[in-house]
């Protein structure tokens, strides 16, 4: 199934209510498709859980974009239910990523590191199985509720009627309002030049919000937004994701190491070399990621300047 990243027909003159119907239908369909696959066939294809996680994020972003044309109570319940599903899928996905990465790390390929690799694979498999049980349990409760909320939301979309919303009757107007605010906020965060992993993780979350909004509003702006800005946002998500994965990995290794030393101290000598090698690899990824982010940051600020010029020229022509 296509992930519904880009949705055809979202022109600037499209009424907001009609745009909401198209976008929400597409976004909800992805969640509906991948939820049973993630629960029933998670190991046949790891993309099932991954696409469920991403699908819930996109659906949540779409709800946020079109909040003003949705009944508030339904809107809040839908966001809460999506968050519950996303967190359960996220826990499972994080362990999938951890497991898939282990065999690719050179520090764990040496014969002396095999005990550590075996230990980490066994531990991660146990955690992944527990996360799957939790996902299935969450889906049993939240899945039917989400299906009901999604159906009702699609029948309750209404045009903006309050005077304060009169300037957002069409998608182009909503795009200018929302995407402009997201661009300004995100660029201000980039200009602040975050350094530590927690700050960079916060920027990554902001990047996701901007990315998912661009997917909805791209055709309301010059091609530069889709052709250059969107790939740049994708790129920084990857860079910041690598830093976050390294930071989380170090925390996990510290927890596992402490547990082994406390419960099985006699085994620690067997796995120590591999643990130390992996720790060194993960520690090195954080400064390397920061360096890559600095290069990206300069490119982004240059692109934002170019975008402002393109928008100003478009306004002048019209």
C-alpha positions in Angstrom: 0.0 0.0 0.0 1.2 3.5 -0.8 2.0 5.5 2.3 -0.1 8.5 1.0 2.8 10.9 1.5 1.7 13.1 -1.3 -2.0 13.6 -2.0 -3.2 14.7 -5.5 -5.5 17.6 -6.0 -4.6 19.8 -3.1 -4.7 23.1 -4.9 -4.6 26.5 -3.2 -8.2 27.3 -4.2 -9.6 24.1 -2.7 -12.0 24.8 0.1 -10.5 23.8 3.5 -13.3 21.4 4.3 -12.9 19.5 1.0 -9.1 19.4 1.5 -9.6 18.0 5.0 -11.8 15.3 3.6 -9.2 14.2 1.1 -6.2 14.4 3.4 -7.8 12.8 6.4 -9.3 10.0 4.3 -5.9 9.2 2.9 -4.1 9.4 6.3 -6.7 7.4 8.2 -6.5 4.7 5.5 -2.8 4.1 6.2 -3.4 3.5 9.9 -6.4 1.2 9.2 -4.2 -0.8 6.7 -1.1 -1.2 8.9 -2.6 -1.7 12.3 -3.7 -5.3 11.8 -0.5 -6.1 9.9 1.6 -4.7 12.7 -0.3 -6.8 15.3 -0.6 -10.1 13.3 2.4 -10.1 11.0 5.1 -8.0 12.6 8.0 -10.3 11.8 7.1 -11.0 8.2 8.0 -7.4 7.3 9.4 -4.9 9.8 7.9 -2.2 7.7 4.4 -3.1 9.0 5.2 -1.7 12.4 7.3 1.2 11.0 4.5 2.3 8.6 2.0 2.1 11.4 4.2 4.4 13.5 4.7 6.8 10.7 1.0 6.6 9.7 -0.1 7.6 13.1 2.2 10.5 13.0 0.9 11.7 9.6 -2.7 11.2 10.7 -2.0 13.3 13.9 -0.3 16.0 11.8 -3.3 16.1 9.5 -5.7 16.5 12.5 -3.6 19.3 13.8 -3.7 21.1 10.4 -7.5 20.8 10.0 -8.4 21.2 13.7 -10.7 24.2 13.0 -13.0 22.2 10.8 -13.4 19.3 13.2 -15.6 18.9 16.2 -13.4 19.6 19.2 -14.3 16.6 21.3 -13.8 14.2 18.5 -10.5 15.9 17.6 -9.1 15.6 21.1 -10.2 11.9 21.4 -8.7 11.1 18.0 -5.4 12.7 18.9 -5.3 10.8 22.2 -6.1 7.5 20.6 -3.5 8.0 17.9 -0.9 8.9 20.5 -1.6 5.6 22.3 -1.2 3.6 19.2 1.9 5.5 18.1 3.7 5.0 21.4 3.0 1.3 21.4 4.2 1.0 17.8 7.2 3.2 18.6 8.4 0.9 21.4 8.3 -2.1 19.0 9.9 -0.2 16.2 12.8 1.0 18.4 13.8 -2.6 19.2 13.5 -3.5 15.5 15.9 -0.8 14.7 18.3 -1.9 17.5 18.2 -5.5 16.4 18.8 -4.7 12.7 21.7 -2.4 13.5 23.7 -4.9 15.7 25.1 -7.1 12.9 26.2 -4.0 10.9 28.4 -2.6 13.7 32.1 -3.5 13.0 33.0 -3.5 16.7 30.7 -6.5 17.1 32.0 -8.6 14.2 35.3 -9.7 15.8 35.4 -13.1 17.3 36.1 -11.6 20.7 32.9 -9.6 20.5 30.6 -12.5 19.7 29.6 -13.1 23.4 28.5 -9.5 23.6 26.6 -9.7 20.3 24.8 -12.8 21.4 24.0 -11.2 24.7 22.6 -8.1 23.1 20.6 -10.0 20.5 19.0 -12.2 23.2 18.2 -9.2 25.4 16.8 -7.2 22.5 14.7 -10.1 21.2 13.2 -10.4 24.7 12.4 -6.7 24.8 11.0 -6.8 21.3 8.7 -9.7 22.2 7.4 -7.8 25.2 6.9 -4.7 23.1 4.9 -6.7 20.6 2.6 -8.1 23.4 2.0 -4.5 24.5 1.2 -3.4 21.0 -1.3 -6.1 20.5 -2.9 -5.4 23.9 -3.1 -1.6 23.1 -4.5 -2.3 19.6 -7.2 -4.5 21.1 -8.6 -1.5 23.0 -7.5 1.5 21.0 -8.0 -0.1 17.5 -11.8 -0.4 17.5 -12.0 3.1 19.2 -9.8 4.6 16.5 -11.9 3.0 13.7 -15.1 4.5 15.2 -13.5 7.9 15.7 -12.1 8.0 12.2 -15.4 7.2 10.6 -17.2 9.8 12.6 -14.6 12.5 12.0 -14.9 12.0 8.2 -18.7 12.6 8.4 -18.4 15.6 10.7 -16.0 17.9 8.8 -17.5 21.4 8.4 -16.4 24.6 6.7 -14.9 27.3 8.8 -17.8 29.4 10.0 -16.5 31.7 12.7 -15.5 35.2 11.6 -12.0 34.7 12.9 -11.6 31.8 10.4 -12.8 33.7 7.3 -9.3 34.2 6.0 -8.7 30.4 5.9 -11.7 29.4 3.7 -9.3 27.9 1.1 -6.3 25.6 1.4 -3.8 28.2 0.1 -4.8 30.6 2.8 -4.5 28.0 5.5 -1.1 26.9 4.0 0.2 30.4 4.2 -0.9 30.8 7.8 0.3 27.4 9.2 3.3 26.6 7.1 4.6 30.1 7.5 4.4 29.8 11.3 6.1 26.4 11.2 8.9 27.6 9.0 9.5 30.6 11.2 9.5 28.5 14.4 11.7 25.8 13.0 14.2 28.2 11.4 14.4 30.1 14.7 15.2 26.8 16.5 17.9 26.1 13.9 19.4 29.5 14.3 19.6 28.9 18.0 22.2 26.2 17.1 21.2 23.4 19.6 24.1 21.3 20.8 23.2 18.6 23.3 21.2 15.5 22.4 18.0 16.6 24.2 17.9 19.9 22.3 18.7 18.2 19.0 15.9 15.7 19.7 13.5 18.6 20.3 14.5 20.0 16.9 14.0 16.6 15.3 10.4 16.6 16.6 9.9 20.1 15.1 11.3 18.9 11.8 8.8 16.1 11.7 5.9 18.5 12.2 7.2 20.7 9.4 7.8 17.8 7.1 4.3 16.4 7.5 2.8 19.8 7.0 4.8 20.3 3.8 3.3 17.0 2.5 -0.1 18.6 2.8 0.7 22.1 1.6 3.5 21.7 -0.9 1.3 22.4 -4.0 0.3 25.8 -2.5 3.9 27.1 -2.8 6.6 27.4 -5.4 8.3 24.1 -6.4 11.3 25.0 -4.3 9.3 23.9 -1.2 8.8 20.4 -2.5 12.0 20.0 -4.5 14.6 21.4 -2.1 13.1 22.3 1.3 11.3 19.0 1.9 14.4 16.8 1.1 16.4 19.1 3.5 13.9 18.5 6.3 14.1 14.8 5.6 17.9 15.0 5.7 18.0 16.7 9.1 15.6 14.1 10.5 18.1 11.4 9.5 21.0 13.3 11.0 19.3 14.1 14.3 17.9 10.5 14.4 21.4 9.1 14.2 22.4 11.3 17.2 19.3 10.3 19.1 19.8 6.6 18.4 23.4 6.8 19.6 22.3 8.6 22.8 19.5 6.1 23.5 21.9 3.2 22.6 24.4 4.4 25.2 21.7 4.6 27.8 20.6 1.1 27.0 24.1 -0.3 27.1 24.6 1.3 30.5 21.5 -0.3 31.8 22.3 -3.7 30.4 25.9 -3.5 31.7 24.7 -2.5 35.2 22.2 -5.4 35.2 24.9 -7.9 34.1 27.4 -6.8 36.6 24.8 -7.0 39.4 23.1 -10.3 38.5 25.8 -12.2 36.5 29.1 -10.7 37.4 30.9 -13.9 36.2 29.6 -13.3 32.7 30.7 -9.7 32.5 34.3 -10.6 31.6 33.1 -12.5 28.5 31.0 -9.7 27.1 33.1 -6.7 28.3 35.2 -6.3 25.1 32.2 -6.2 22.8 30.4 -3.8 25.1 33.3 -1.4 25.2 33.8 -1.5 21.5 30.1 -0.7 20.9 30.2 2.0 23.5 33.1 3.6 21.7 31.3 3.5 18.3 28.1 5.1 19.7 30.1 7.8 21.5 31.9 8.7 18.3 28.6 9.1 16.4 27.4 12.0 18.5 30.2 14.5 17.6 30.1 13.2 14.0 26.4 13.8 13.9 26.8 17.3 15.3 29.4 18.1 12.6 27.0 16.9 9.9 24.3 19.0 11.5 26.4 22.1 11.4 26.9 21.7 7.6 23.2 21.1 7.1 22.4 24.1 9.3 24.3 26.5 6.9 22.6 25.0 3.9 19.1 25.3 5.5 19.6 29.0 6.5 20.7 29.7 2.9 17.7 27.9 1.5 15.4 29.9 3.8 16.8 33.1 2.4 16.2 31.9 -1.1 12.6 30.8 -0.2 11.8 34.3 1.1 13.0 35.8 -2.1 11.0 33.4 -4.2 7.8 34.1 -2.2 8.4 37.8 -2.4 8.8 37.6 -6.2 5.6 35.5 -6.5 3.6 38.1 -4.5 5.0 40.9 -6.6 4.0 39.2 -9.9 0.4 38.4 -8.7 
